[in-house]
């Protein structure tokens, strides 16, 4: 097969896997939730279509055709046709009221179930996959003089009795109070770098 056919087949298999096994693939959580939502919408739309199709009443079409004969009918015939049509409308109205209530209950219950199933899906996905939060700790309240990441890493390994088991340490700083000064400093560094390499001119 050509490269394009191979890519198309891989994409098709990944798509079918997302629909068949609950989305437990390597497509990413966001895309899997998207596919689950599409399945939910397709199922709800199909159920509504089936129920609407089952509630179709051919007698309603006969009412329209019967109106054409009213001009040629007698008063008693018109009254009889009107009473028959009224019974058909009332019966169809009662059925549609019950159908709408049942459809509303179905959509509400199915939506609740979908919400619950997606929460469980996210929890299962989190257990099956590793992310940064699974092996990362956040430390707060560090003394202001602690500015060396290597020294902090050594100290943590010693205090936690984990020599050589800490992959790395990143110290974050709150720069909001000096945000304008930092932006101005970055602009000066960019200008200096441009002058140094001849990208900018003094004029």
ZAVOLUM-366031 format. One line per field, with one value per atom (N, C-alpha, C): residue number from 1; residue in one letter; atom name; x, z negated, y negated. Coordinates in steps of 0.1 Angstrom, whole numbers, plus 5000, padded with zeros to 4 digits. Atoms other than C-alpha are relative to their C-alpha. Example, Ala and Ser with C-alpha at 12.3 -4.5 7.8 and 13.67 -1.06 7.14 Angstrom:
BEGIN
k <- [1/1/1/2/2/2] .
r <- [a/a/a/s/s/s] .
a <- [N/CA/C/N/CA/C] .
X <- [5009/5123/5009/4991/5137/4992] .
Z <- [5000/4922/5000/5000/4929/4992] .
Y <- [5012/5045/4988/5011/5011/4989] .
END
This chain:
BEGIN
k <- [1/1/1/2/2/2/3/3/3/4/4/4/5/5/5/6/6/6/7/7/7/8/8/8/9/9/9/10/10/10/11/11/11/12/12/12/13/13/13/14/14/14/15/15/15/16/16/16/17/17/17/18/18/18/19/19/19/20/20/20/21/21/21/22/22/22/23/23/23/24/24/24/25/25/25/26/26/26/27/27/27/28/28/28/29/29/29/30/30/30/31/31/31/32/32/32/33/33/33/34/34/34/35/35/35/36/36/36/37/37/37/38/38/38/39/39/39/40/40/40/41/41/41/42/42/42/43/43/43/44/44/44/45/45/45/46/46/46/47/47/47/48/48/48/49/49/49/50/50/50/51/51/51/52/52/52/53/53/53/54/54/54/55/55/55/56/56/56/57/57/57/58/58/58/59/59/59/60/60/60/61/61/61/62/62/62/63/63/63/64/64/64/65/65/65/66/66/66/67/67/67/68/68/68/69/69/69/70/70/70/71/71/71/72/72/72/73/73/73/74/74/74/75/75/75/76/76/76/77/77/77/78/78/78/79/79/79/80/80/80/81/81/81/82/82/82/83/83/83/84/84/84/85/85/85/86/86/86/87/87/87/88/88/88/89/89/89/90/90/90/91/91/91/92/92/92/93/93/93/94/94/94/95/95/95/96/96/96/97/97/97/98/98/98/99/99/99/100/100/100/101/101/101/102/102/102/103/103/103/104/104/104/105/105/105/106/106/106/107/107/107/108/108/108/109/109/109/110/110/110/111/111/111/112/112/112/113/113/113/114/114/114/115/115/115/116/116/116/117/117/117/118/118/118/119/119/119/120/120/120/121/121/121/122/122/122/123/123/123/124/124/124/125/125/125/126/126/126/127/127/127/128/128/128/129/129/129/130/130/130/131/131/131/132/132/132/133/133/133/134/134/134/135/135/135/136/136/136/137/137/137/138/138/138/139/139/139/140/140/140/141/141/141/142/142/142/143/143/143/144/144/144/145/145/145/146/146/146/147/147/147/148/148/148/149/149/149/150/150/150/151/151/151/152/152/152/153/153/153/154/154/154/155/155/155/156/156/156/157/157/157/158/158/158/159/159/159/160/160/160/161/161/161/162/162/162/163/163/163/164/164/164/165/165/165/166/166/166/167/167/167/168/168/168/169/169/169/170/170/170/171/171/171/172/172/172/173/173/173/174/174/174/175/175/175/176/176/176/177/177/177/178/178/178/179/179/179/180/180/180/181/181/181/182/182/182/183/183/183/184/184/184/185/185/185/186/186/186/187/187/187/188/188/188/189/189/189/190/190/190/191/191/191/192/192/192/193/193/193/194/194/194/195/195/195/196/196/196/197/197/197/198/198/198/199/199/199/200/200/200/201/201/201/202/202/202/203/203/203] .
r <- [x/x/x/x/x/x/x/x/x/x/x/x/x/x/x/x/x/x/x/x/x/x/x/x/x/x/x/x/x/x/x/x/x/x/x/x/x/x/x/x/x/x/x/x/x/x/x/x/x/x/x/x/x/x/x/x/x/x/x/x/x/x/x/x/x/x/x/x/x/x/x/x/x/x/x/x/x/x/x/x/x/x/x/x/x/x/x/x/x/x/x/x/x/x/x/x/x/x/x/x/x/x/x/x/x/x/x/x/x/x/x/x/x/x/x/x/x/x/x/x/x/x/x/x/x/x/x/x/x/x/x/x/x/x/x/x/x/x/x/x/x/x/x/x/x/x/x/x/x/x/x/x/x/x/x/x/x/x/x/x/x/x/x/x/x/x/x/x/x/x/x/x/x/x/x/x/x/x/x/x/x/x/x/x/x/x/x/x/x/x/x/x/x/x/x/x/x/x/x/x/x/x/x/x/x/x/x/x/x/x/x/x/x/x/x/x/x/x/x/x/x/x/x/x/x/x/x/x/x/x/x/x/x/x/x/x/x/x/x/x/x/x/x/x/x/x/x/x/x/x/x/x/x/x/x/x/x/x/x/x/x/x/x/x/x/x/x/x/x/x/x/x/x/x/x/x/x/x/x/x/x/x/x/x/x/x/x/x/x/x/x/x/x/x/x/x/x/x/x/x/x/x/x/x/x/x/x/x/x/x/x/x/x/x/x/x/x/x/x/x/x/x/x/x/x/x/x/x/x/x/x/x/x/x/x/x/x/x/x/x/x/x/x/x/x/x/x/x/x/x/x/x/x/x/x/x/x/x/x/x/x/x/x/x/x/x/x/x/x/x/x/x/x/x/x/x/x/x/x/x/x/x/x/x/x/x/x/x/x/x/x/x/x/x/x/x/x/x/x/x/x/x/x/x/x/x/x/x/x/x/x/x/x/x/x/x/x/x/x/x/x/x/x/x/x/x/x/x/x/x/x/x/x/x/x/x/x/x/x/x/x/x/x/x/x/x/x/x/x/x/x/x/x/x/x/x/x/x/x/x/x/x/x/x/x/x/x/x/x/x/x/x/x/x/x/x/x/x/x/x/x/x/x/x/x/x/x/x/x/x/x/x/x/x/x/x/x/x/x/x/x/x/x/x/x/x/x/x/x/x/x/x/x/x/x/x/x/x/x/x/x/x/x/x/x/x/x/x/x/x/x/x/x/x/x/x/x/x/x/x/x/x/x/x/x/x/x/x/x/x/x/x/x/x/x/x/x/x/x/x/x/x/x/x/x/x/x/x/x/x/x/x/x/x/x/x/x/x/x/x/x/x/x/x/x/x/x/x/x/x/x/x/x/x/x/x/x/x/x/x/x/x/x/x/x/x/x/x/x] .
a <- [N/CA/C/N/CA/C/N/CA/C/N/CA/C/N/CA/C/N/CA/C/N/CA/C/N/CA/C/N/CA/C/N/CA/C/N/CA/C/N/CA/C/N/CA/C/N/CA/C/N/CA/C/N/CA/C/N/CA/C/N/CA/C/N/CA/C/N/CA/C/N/CA/C/N/CA/C/N/CA/C/N/CA/C/N/CA/C/N/CA/C/N/CA/C/N/CA/C/N/CA/C/N/CA/C/N/CA/C/N/CA/C/N/CA/C/N/CA/C/N/CA/C/N/CA/C/N/CA/C/N/CA/C/N/CA/C/N/CA/C/N/CA/C/N/CA/C/N/CA/C/N/CA/C/N/CA/C/N/CA/C/N/CA/C/N/CA/C/N/CA/C/N/CA/C/N/CA/C/N/CA/C/N/CA/C/N/CA/C/N/CA/C/N/CA/C/N/CA/C/N/CA/C/N/CA/C/N/CA/C/N/CA/C/N/CA/C/N/CA/C/N/CA/C/N/CA/C/N/CA/C/N/CA/C/N/CA/C/N/CA/C/N/CA/C/N/CA/C/N/CA/C/N/CA/C/N/CA/C/N/CA/C/N/CA/C/N/CA/C/N/CA/C/N/CA/C/N/CA/C/N/CA/C/N/CA/C/N/CA/C/N/CA/C/N/CA/C/N/CA/C/N/CA/C/N/CA/C/N/CA/C/N/CA/C/N/CA/C/N/CA/C/N/CA/C/N/CA/C/N/CA/C/N/CA/C/N/CA/C/N/CA/C/N/CA/C/N/CA/C/N/CA/C/N/CA/C/N/CA/C/N/CA/C/N/CA/C/N/CA/C/N/CA/C/N/CA/C/N/CA/C/N/CA/C/N/CA/C/N/CA/C/N/CA/C/N/CA/C/N/CA/C/N/CA/C/N/CA/C/N/CA/C/N/CA/C/N/CA/C/N/CA/C/N/CA/C/N/CA/C/N/CA/C/N/CA/C/N/CA/C/N/CA/C/N/CA/C/N/CA/C/N/CA/C/N/CA/C/N/CA/C/N/CA/C/N/CA/C/N/CA/C/N/CA/C/N/CA/C/N/CA/C/N/CA/C/N/CA/C/N/CA/C/N/CA/C/N/CA/C/N/CA/C/N/CA/C/N/CA/C/N/CA/C/N/CA/C/N/CA/C/N/CA/C/N/CA/C/N/CA/C/N/CA/C/N/CA/C/N/CA/C/N/CA/C/N/CA/C/N/CA/C/N/CA/C/N/CA/C/N/CA/C/N/CA/C/N/CA/C/N/CA/C/N/CA/C/N/CA/C/N/CA/C/N/CA/C/N/CA/C/N/CA/C/N/CA/C/N/CA/C/N/CA/C/N/CA/C/N/CA/C/N/CA/C/N/CA/C/N/CA/C/N/CA/C/N/CA/C/N/CA/C/N/CA/C/N/CA/C/N/CA/C/N/CA/C/N/CA/C/N/CA/C/N/CA/C/N/CA/C/N/CA/C/N/CA/C/N/CA/C/N/CA/C/N/CA/C/N/CA/C/N/CA/C/N/CA/C/N/CA/C/N/CA/C/N/CA/C/N/CA/C/N/CA/C/N/CA/C] .
X <- [5008/5000/5009/4993/5010/5000/5000/5020/4987/5013/4987/4989/5009/4967/5003/4996/4987/4996/5004/4980/4985/5015/4943/4996/5004/4941/5003/4997/4959/4990/5010/4936/4986/5013/4905/5000/4999/4917/4999/5000/4923/4986/5013/4889/4990/5008/4872/5003/4997/4891/4995/5006/4880/4985/5014/4844/4997/5004/4846/5005/4995/4868/4998/5002/4855/5010/4990/4883/5013/4988/4911/5011/4990/4936/5011/4989/4967/4996/5004/4947/4999/5001/4947/4986/5013/4920/4990/5009/4905/4993/5006/4899/4991/5008/4886/4987/5012/4861/4991/5007/4851/4992/5006/4844/4989/5010/4824/4988/5011/4803/4993/5006/4797/4991/5008/4785/4987/5012/4761/4990/5010/4746/4994/5006/4742/4990/5010/4724/4987/5012/4701/4992/5007/4693/4993/5006/4686/4988/5011/4663/4988/5011/4643/4995/5005/4641/4991/5008/4628/4987/5013/4602/4991/5008/4591/4994/5005/4588/4989/5011/4567/4987/5011/4544/4993/5006/4536/4986/5014/4498/4995/5005/4486/4986/5013/4451/5001/4999/4464/5000/5000/4470/4986/5013/4435/4991/5008/4421/5001/4998/4436/4992/5007/4421/4985/5014/4387/4994/5005/4385/4996/5004/4383/4985/5014/4350/4989/5010/4334/4991/5008/4322/4989/5010/4303/4991/5007/4290/4989/5011/4258/5005/4996/4258/5002/4998/4254/5013/4987/4284/5011/4989/4305/5001/4999/4296/5006/4994/4305/5015/4986/4338/5008/4993/4346/5002/4999/4338/5011/4990/4360/5014/4987/4389/5003/4998/4385/5005/4996/4388/5015/4987/4419/5011/4990/4436/5001/4999/4427/5008/4992/4441/5014/4986/4472/5007/4994/4477/5003/4997/4474/5013/4988/4500/5012/4988/4524/5004/4997/4521/5008/4994/4530/5014/4987/4558/5010/4991/4573/5005/4996/4573/5011/4991/4590/5013/4988/4615/5008/4993/4623/5007/4994/4629/5012/4988/4651/5012/4989/4672/5007/4995/4676/5008/4993/4685/5012/4988/4708/5011/4990/4725/5007/4994/4731/5009/4992/4744/5013/4988/4767/5010/4991/4781/5007/4994/4787/5010/4991/4803/5013/4988/4826/5010/4992/4838/5008/4993/4846/5010/4990/4863/5012/4988/4886/5008/4993/4894/5008/4994/4902/5012/4989/4923/5012/4990/4942/5008/4993/4950/5009/4993/4961/5012/4989/4984/5008/4992/5012/5002/4998/5014/5009/4991/5036/4995/5005/5013/5001/4998/5019/5013/4987/5055/5006/4995/5058/4994/5004/5056/5002/4999/5050/5003/4996/5068/4997/5003/5057/5007/4994/5071/5015/4985/5108/5006/4993/5131/5005/4996/5140/5015/4986/5177/5003/4999/5171/4998/5001/5179/5008/4993/5201/4992/5007/5182/5008/4992/5211/5001/4999/5215/4987/5013/5178/4997/5001/5178/5008/4992/5206/4994/5006/5189/4987/5012/5156/5003/4996/5173/5005/4995/5190/4989/5011/5159/4990/5010/5136/5006/4993/5162/4998/5002/5160/5012/4988/5196/4999/5000/5197/4987/5014/5159/4992/5007/5149/5005/4996/5150/5005/4996/5151/4992/5007/5141/5000/5002/5127/4995/5005/5124/4993/5009/5096/5000/5000/5096/4988/5011/5068/5005/4994/5077/4990/5010/5044/5003/4997/5056/5011/4990/5085/4998/5003/5068/5005/4996/5074/5015/4985/5111/5006/4995/5116/4997/5003/5098/5010/4991/5120/5014/4987/5151/5001/5000/5141/5002/4999/5137/5014/4986/5171/5010/4991/5187/4998/5002/5170/5007/4994/5182/5015/4986/5217/5005/4997/5217/5000/5002/5205/5012/4988/5233/5013/4988/5259/5002/5000/5250/4998/5002/5244/4986/5014/5207/4994/5005/5200/5011/4991/5217/4998/5001/5224/4989/5010/5202/4986] .
Z <- [5000/5000/5000/5000/5006/4986/5014/4976/4997/5004/4979/4996/5003/4979/4986/5013/4949/4989/5010/4930/4998/5001/4939/4992/5007/4926/4985/5014/4894/4993/5005/4889/4998/5001/4896/4988/5011/4871/4986/5013/4844/4998/5002/4850/4996/5004/4848/4986/5014/4816/4990/5009/4801/4997/5002/4807/4994/5005/4798/4986/5014/4766/4990/5009/4749/5000/4999/4761/4994/5007/4743/5010/4990/4770/4997/5002/4775/5007/4993/4791/4991/5009/4760/4994/5008/4734/5007/4994/4752/5012/4988/4785/4996/5004/4767/4994/5005/4748/5011/4988/4781/5007/4994/4796/4992/5009/4766/5001/4999/4769/5013/4987/4806/4999/5002/4797/4992/5008/4771/5008/4992/4795/5011/4990/4822/4995/5006/4799/4996/5003/4786/5012/4987/4821/5006/4994/4833/4992/5008/4804/5003/4997/4810/5014/4986/4847/5000/5000/4841/4993/5007/4815/5009/4991/4839/5011/4989/4867/4996/5005/4846/4997/5003/4836/5012/4988/4872/5002/4999/4877/5015/4986/4914/5000/5000/4904/5001/4999/4901/5015/4985/4939/5006/4996/4944/4997/5004/4926/5011/4990/4952/5013/4988/4981/4998/5002/4964/5000/4999/4963/5014/4986/5001/5003/4998/4999/4992/5009/4974/5008/4992/5001/5007/4993/5018/4990/5009/4986/4993/5008/4966/4986/5014/4932/4991/5009/4915/5002/4997/4933/4995/5005/4925/4985/5015/4888/4996/5003/4889/5003/4997/4906/4990/5010/4881/4987/5013/4851/5001/4998/4866/4999/5000/4872/4987/5013/4838/4991/5008/4822/5004/4996/4843/4994/5006/4832/4985/5014/4796/4996/5003/4796/5003/4996/4814/4990/5010/4789/4987/5013/4759/5002/4998/4774/5001/4999/4782/4987/5013/4747/4992/5007/4732/5007/4993/4759/4996/5003/4751/4986/5013/4714/4999/5001/4719/5007/4994/4743/4991/5009/4718/4989/5010/4691/5005/4994/4714/5002/4997/4724/4987/5013/4688/4993/5006/4675/5008/4992/4704/4998/5002/4699/4987/5013/4662/5001/4999/4671/5008/4992/4697/4992/5009/4672/4990/5009/4647/5007/4993/4672/5005/4995/4685/4988/5012/4649/4997/5002/4645/5011/4989/4679/4997/5003/4669/4989/5011/4636/5005/4995/4654/5009/4991/4680/4992/5008/4653/4993/5006/4637/5010/4989/4670/5006/4993/4681/4989/5008/4665/5005/4997/4664/4990/5008/4648/4985/5013/4618/4992/5007/4610/4993/5006/4601/4998/5002/4594/4987/5013/4560/5001/5001/4554/4986/5013/4525/4999/5002/4512/4987/5012/4486/4999/5000/4496/4995/5004/4479/5012/4989/4501/5005/4996/4500/5007/4992/4516/5015/4986/4552/5009/4993/4562/5001/4998/4577/4997/5003/4574/4985/5014/4537/4994/5005/4531/5003/4996/4550/4990/5009/4528/4986/5014/4496/4999/5000/4506/5000/5000/4514/4986/5013/4480/4990/5010/4460/5002/4997/4478/5001/4999/4478/5014/4986/4516/5008/4993/4528/5015/4986/4566/5006/4995/4570/5004/4995/4576/5014/4986/4613/5002/4998/4611/4991/5008/4592/5009/4993/4608/4990/5009/4587/5008/4993/4598/4991/5007/4589/5004/4998/4585/5006/4994/4610/5003/4997/4611/4994/5005/4588/5009/4992/4612/5015/4987/4644/5011/4990/4662/5001/5000/4652/5008/4993/4666/5015/4986/4699/5006/4995/4702/5002/4999/4695/5012/4989/4721/5013/4988/4747/5002/4999/4739/5005/4996/4743/5014/4986/4776/5009/4992/4789/5000/5001/4776/5009/4992/4793/5015/4986/4826/5004/4997/4824/5001/5000/4816/5013/4988/4846/5013/4988/4870/5005/4995/4873/4998/5002/4860/5002/4999/4865/4990/5011/4841/5004/4996/4862/4999] .
Y <- [5012/5000/4988/5013/4964/4994/5006/4942/4994/5007/4923/5011/4989/4956/5006/4995/4968/4991/5009/4936/5000/4999/4938/5012/4988/4973/4999/5002/4964/4991/5009/4935/5006/4993/4957/5009/4991/4983/4993/5007/4957/4994/5005/4942/5011/4989/4976/5004/4996/4984/4990/5010/4951/5002/4998/4960/5014/4987/4997/5003/4996/4999/4989/5011/4968/4989/5011/4946/5002/4997/4963/5002/4999/4956/4989/5010/4934/4987/5012/4906/4987/5012/4883/4999/5001/4876/4991/5010/4846/5006/4994/4864/5012/4989/4895/4995/5005/4874/4994/5005/4858/5011/4988/4892/5005/4996/4902/4991/5009/4871/5002/4997/4878/5013/4988/4913/4997/5003/4899/4992/5007/4874/5008/4991/4900/5009/4991/4924/4992/5008/4897/4996/5004/4884/5012/4988/4920/5004/4996/4927/4991/5010/4895/5002/4997/4903/5012/4988/4938/4997/5003/4926/4991/5009/4898/5008/4992/4923/5010/4991/4947/4993/5008/4919/4994/5005/4911/5006/4996/4912/4997/5003/4917/4994/5006/4906/4985/5014/4871/4995/5003/4871/5001/4998/4884/4988/5011/4854/4989/5011/4830/5004/4996/4851/4999/5000/4852/4986/5014/4814/4996/5003/4814/5004/4995/4832/4993/5007/4809/4991/5010/4784/5007/4992/4812/5008/4992/4828/4993/5006/4822/4996/5005/4806/5011/4988/4839/5007/4994/4853/4992/5009/4823/5001/4998/4827/5013/4986/4864/5000/5001/4857/4992/5009/4829/5008/4992/4852/5011/4990/4879/4994/5007/4855/4996/5005/4841/5011/4989/4875/5005/4997/4882/4991/5011/4849/5002/4999/4855/5013/4987/4891/4998/5002/4880/4990/5010/4851/5007/4993/4874/5009/4992/4898/4992/5008/4870/4994/5005/4856/5011/4989/4890/5002/4998/4894/4989/5011/4860/5001/4998/4867/5011/4989/4901/4996/5004/4886/4991/5010/4858/5008/4992/4884/5008/4992/4905/4991/5009/4875/4996/5004/4864/5011/4989/4898/5004/4996/4906/4989/5010/4872/5002/4997/4880/5012/4988/4914/4996/5003/4899/4992/5008/4873/5009/4991/4901/5009/4991/4924/4993/5007/4897/4996/5002/4889/5013/4987/4926/5003/4999/4926/4992/5008/4898/5006/4994/4915/5013/4988/4948/4996/5005/4929/4995/5005/4912/5011/4988/4946/5007/4992/4961/4993/5008/4932/4993/5007/4914/4985/5014/4876/4993/5007/4850/4999/5001/4847/5013/4987/4884/5001/4999/4879/4986/5013/4842/4995/5006/4824/4985/5015/4787/4996/5005/4771/4985/5015/4737/4996/5006/4714/5001/4999/4717/4987/5012/4692/4992/5008/4663/5002/4999/4671/5013/4987/4706/4997/5003/4698/5010/4990/4727/5013/4988/4756/5013/4988/4780/5002/4999/4772/5005/4996/4776/5015/4986/4809/5009/4992/4822/5000/5001/4810/5009/4992/4827/5015/4986/4860/5004/4996/4859/5001/5001/4849/5011/4990/4873/5014/4987/4901/5007/4996/4904/4997/5003/4902/5004/4997/4900/5004/4996/4906/4988/5012/4870/4995/5003/4862/4986/5014/4825/4991/5010/4793/4987/5013/4761/4990/5010/4730/4989/5010/4706/4987/5013/4669/4992/5009/4645/4986/5012/4618/4989/5010/4599/4986/5013/4571/4992/5007/4564/5004/4996/4574/4990/5010/4541/4999/5001/4540/5012/4988/4575/4999/5002/4567/4990/5010/4536/5006/4994/4556/5010/4991/4582/4992/5009/4554/4995/5004/4541/5011/4989/4575/5003/4998/4580/4990/5011/4546/5002/4998/4553/5012/4989/4587/4997/5005/4571/4992/5009/4545/5008/4991/4572/5008/4991/4593/4992/5008/4564/5000/4999/4570/4986/5014/4534/4990/5011/4501/4989/5010/4473/4989/5010/4449/5005] .
END
